[in-house]
Amino acid sequence: MTQLPVIALSASLRFAALLCACWLLPASAQTPHQPEAASGFVARPAVDAPTAMVVSANPHATAAALAILRAGGSASDAAIAAVLVLNVVEPQSSGIGGGAFLLHYRADEGSLQAWDGRESAPAAVDETLFLKEDGERMGFHDAAVGGRAVGAPGLLRLLAAVHAEHGRLPWAQLLQPAIDLAEGGFAVSPRLHALIARDRFLYTDPAARALFYDAAGEALAVGSRFTNPALAAVLRAVAEEGAEVFYHGALAADIVAAVARAPNPGTLSLRDLADWRPLKREALCAPYRQWTVCGMPPPSSGGGTVLAMLGILQGFPLPEVATDSAFATHLFAEAGRLAFADRDAWYADPRAMPLTPQQLLGRDYLAGRAAQIDLRRSMTRAEAGTPADSLSHVAAQHPERAATTHISIVDAAGNAVALTASIEDAFGSRRMVHGFLLNNQLTDFSFQPQDAHGHHPNRAGPGKRPRSSMAPTLVFAADGSLHAVLGSPGGSAIINYVAATLIGVLDWQLPPDLVLARPHAGSRNGPTEVEDTAAGHDLARRLQMFGHDVVLRDLTSGLALIVRSGQGGWTGAADPRREGVAAGY
């Protein structure tokens, strides 16, 4: 695994940071590792297990994955079963009409693979994809709804490739839980009902209208039975004939036709589907104190930006700073500003990036970025940096939308999978084919192909994979053993969710369930975003002492966290903001 040098700021800076923390905080906040103030979320009790652990976004998915593990399946087998069940019960978030990123750790070899299942742009796409006739950019939903933003889906071929290398149980067995659930049905949850009810566009698709709404045109009621026989039929065909049935023949033709005849049509072709392939990439790893943290490389910006934040913070004595202090949040938000400025400027499909992530994670470069943090006052907005051996393009920020899910799994052999899957916006393109929704991932490209600095690295183009923020993450101890598995949905906020969780687990050694219940706060190089809870309101007032422009908002993460326990087993915790569940044996 690639390792980068540890950043060490001067001892005087470390002392100044600690002095500032103690001086500016109330007496009640000066003791490190003190219990957290109530966040407004009740922590779901963590689950301890000696052998194996699953944390997913839904109880049905966790149960399916755990059953696969008990049957002798591998972590990858369990992940396949879980993510396909999530297609059934969380259709708004992920599914076979979208893509995923997956980290796989093989314990007996100590090897790590990064699998890229990101959607790709059709061959007929060019950089003007989201420009109107007058050259102005389209509005987000003007671009997202319909066929224009649909990329070639990657999830099924990714799962098949991972199964071919790491699967133990038969492929068809892994699809059966999703088939059974799609046929037999499940009770509509409050969250699914609320998402259907508030969506402005889903009803416009006839197939989606028939599936998600009752005869009166109302969103399916909480507790009503939801079945999806069309999806069950597709999954049965995939179980019997393999993933290729999705990319060729009648099903592929129906996908292409749905994109072409949709309002706001797209250009996805049969060749685009046939040509799409998952890619094995080298995981992006860097040291953080005594740990090694590994994440996804581009086209995801998640791994690199999380590592940049950690690298910037590494020189500050966070383990000695109060966990709920405004000073700790100040440092975290400033590191986020700096890392997100670089993310927005440089990250894209790796073929289009003018530099490598390693240049943005170099010791001297991140030390220089960290030196820009004022210990007493927010910089408000950071400018992108320019590594000495890079080109000079700096790109504009492009917002991302959240409809994503995450699964963390460790099996009995110590193998692990961190899988983040998505169809991009909630309910994707709002175009449904045979019971599954198609993605709108192409809206993760920059809508403006050029700016004052030149061509945007993340501009649309034929066959390109748009930038993502998905950040499946693995952490290794100094002896090389696996220590933690985590990830989250949440659009570009995923990066802050994952980085903050790592600090809570590694620096403050907080119990996993308490880490996930803490109020979120951070910056994506705009205002400092603080979760709209009682604890968040208190934190926002204290952050104003540091000159932060604070915005209170819902920050609905869906973290799935597994940490090695002191007894040698595993502790799993699910985010209290969503429907996730941890279970093990």
Buried (B, 14 or more C-beta within 10 A) or exposed (E): BBEBBBBEBEEEBBEBBBEBBBEBBEEEBBEBEBEBBEBBBEBBEBBBBEBBBBBBBBBBBBBBBBBBBEEEBBBBBBBBBBBBBBBBBBBBBBBBBBBBBBBBBBBEEEEBBBBBBBBBBBBEBEBEBBBEEEEEBBEBBEBBBBBBBBBBBBBBBBBBBBBEEBBBBEBBBBBBBBBBBBBEBBEBBEBBBEBBBEBEBBBBBEBBEEBBBEEEEEBBEEEEEBBBEBBBBBBBBBBEEBBBBBBEEEBBEEBBEBBBEBEBBBBBBBEBBEEBBBBEBEBBBBBBBEBBBBBBBBBBBBBBBBBBBBBBBBBBBBBBBBBBBBBBBBBBBBBBBBBBBBBBBBBBBBEBBBBBBBBBBBBEBBBBBBEBBEBEEBBBEBBBBBBEEBBEBBBBBBEBBBBBBBBBBBBBBBBBBBBBBBBBBBBBBBBBBBBBBBBBBBBBBBBBBEBEBEBBBBBBBBBBBBBBBBBBBBBBEEEEEBBBBBBBBBBBBBBBBBBBBBBBBBBBEBBBBBBBBBBBBBBBBBBBBBBBBEBBBBBBEBBEBBBBEBEBEEBBBBBBBBBBBEEEBBBBBBBBBBBBBBBBE
